[in-house]
Each structure stands twice: as C-alpha cells, then as structure tokens.
C-alpha cells in the first residue's frame, strides 16, 4: 500500500482542533469507512464513494488511531442516578434461557413488526427543517457499578444546510454543515432517503463501493469481507441515526442486515427498561481482536421482535486510568421542528 493513500485522512487529522467537541455517532462510522477504504487492499478499488463527513474532535485522533468504533449515542444533559450494585443471580431470580434463534429469523420478524406497526409521516420533513430526537441512556461503569442516566436531545438539519446541535454524555456542540466536497451518511433528507431501495438485496448493492462507472454491483456473491464491513456500518448508521424513514425502508434495512455475514444473535440481553430480549450484533472479521464494530447490539423483544433499544460499549482514558462503560439506550421520542433547539 502506498503511503500516499493515507494523505487525505492525515490532511484532515492535521486540521482538527484539540479543543473541539467529540465525534458524534454518525461521524464515527463515517471516519471508520474512510479508514477502511484507505487501509485495506480491496478486491476492487474504491470509486464514486460518497465522501464521509468528518467531525472535528479533540478525541478524534485517539479514537481513530485505535479504530475505536463504539457506538455512543448522541447525548444530552445528564440526570445523575445513584450507584447500584448488581444483584447476584440465583435460582429464584435468574431468567429462563431463551431458545436459540437465528439472526435471519429475528430480523425478518423485526421487519414484519415494522411493516405492521409503523408508517411514514403524513407530511415528510422539509429540507430546511430539523429532526429532533430525545434519547435515554443508562451508562454503567464496569469497575465501580455506578450508573448514570443521560437525557439526550439532538436537532439534526434535514438537508445538512444548517448547523445541527449535537450532545454526547452531557457535552453539547454545534455541528457545521459539510463542506462543498463532502457528503454525510446517513442522510436525513427525505428525497435522498426515498431513492434508497426498499428491496433488501438492492439496498445492500447500493451501499457497496463501486470500482468504476461500469460496475453494476449486481450480485452479493462477490462482496468481500471489507465491503461487507462497510455495508454493515452504513446499515447500522441508517437504523440507529434516522428515526423517520419513507415507508418500507426500515424493514428493508433490517432484512438487509440479516444477510451480512457475521451478524449473529445473543440471547438474554437486558434493555434500558430492564426487559429481557434477544440482541443482534456483528462480528467484523476486518477489525483487530477486542475492537467493537459500529452498531453494538440491537435488542428485540423475543416474541414479537419489536425493537427495544441499543446496547453499546464506551471507553475513556488509557492505561491505569482507562474506564469501560456499558450503555443501554432507547429512543424516547422524535419530532420534526422548524428551528434548532425548538422542542415539539
């Protein structure tokens, strides 16, 4: 691999300010895709790939250097809880083990649930509006057992023409629109979302990087591990960061996710409300051992396959000062607003 392949990434790193706000989740997985495209010798070279939008961050250099791709949700102000100790499991309190179920079954069920219970808004968001989300995160320090609850409120510009307000673990900052030669994934813009295929196979193929103008990407058979990693990251970003979609797109994304090699189920996972569900996660063969892929765990009801929330890891510091957290989160509400920081 030629050192020049790193030049675009290094140039961007050199311009990052040390006192800037941290990476938001969308920026994290876009940075990851940029690194994947420059660090790996691929079956076919990247061509015509939408340019990732790179957020400025004082934590970015460390995050990228370690390829830390934990999915920390966009966070708001915090309401601190009290430290609680985990109860010891006993024969009386232990939940009965779930029967084994495949990722394809869970995600097909999730798609069916979405088709039955969700619908597109009567009036789609305009480009000059904002998507407001309110999320709840319960974060537990794995060493001390201390749990804090964060209430997160975010306003994202629909067409990326205006500044968005992003918060993460109690720290908020303005996210500027992408530059002229940059684009953003996942899109919030309705017209862009409507162009995404609602057929799961076509949706996957639309996310595979092209090698040239005549590359039709017409088969799943030739997709490499590296390309599957990018596809998974894009699908996870779409499902995690876009609360409102055109009809049929979210079910298609679930079904597409089920076809990614390495996606598997993990039974008996607790969500932020204490409910026991079955989780979907991804073992990325392109990442170093111990590094978590973007997306964490998607937790579903084991009977209805209703989506319950996320489970993610977060680390801070290093060496003796390194701390590890488990985050359980869910979307409390969302709305379309005319102004940033306008509550519905």
Secondary structure as GFF3:
##gff-version 3
##sequence-region A 1 344
A	DSSP	three_ten_helix	3	6	.	.	.	ID=ss1
A	DSSP	alpha_helix	7	14	.	.	.	ID=ss2
A	DSSP	alpha_helix	25	39	.	.	.	ID=ss3
A	DSSP	alpha_helix	60	65	.	.	.	ID=ss4
A	DSSP	beta_strand	78	79	.	.	.	ID=ss5
A	DSSP	alpha_helix	103	117	.	.	.	ID=ss6
A	DSSP	beta_strand	130	141	.	.	.	ID=ss7
A	DSSP	beta_strand	147	157	.	.	.	ID=ss8
A	DSSP	beta_strand	164	168	.	.	.	ID=ss9
A	DSSP	beta_strand	171	175	.	.	.	ID=ss10
A	DSSP	alpha_helix	190	195	.	.	.	ID=ss11
A	DSSP	alpha_helix	200	207	.	.	.	ID=ss12
A	DSSP	alpha_helix	225	241	.	.	.	ID=ss13
A	DSSP	alpha_helix	249	258	.	.	.	ID=ss14
A	DSSP	beta_strand	263	270	.	.	.	ID=ss15
A	DSSP	beta_strand	276	282	.	.	.	ID=ss16
A	DSSP	beta_strand	297	301	.	.	.	ID=ss17
A	DSSP	beta_strand	307	316	.	.	.	ID=ss18
A	DSSP	three_ten_helix	319	321	.	.	.	ID=ss19
A	DSSP	beta_strand	323	337	.	.	.	ID=ss20
###
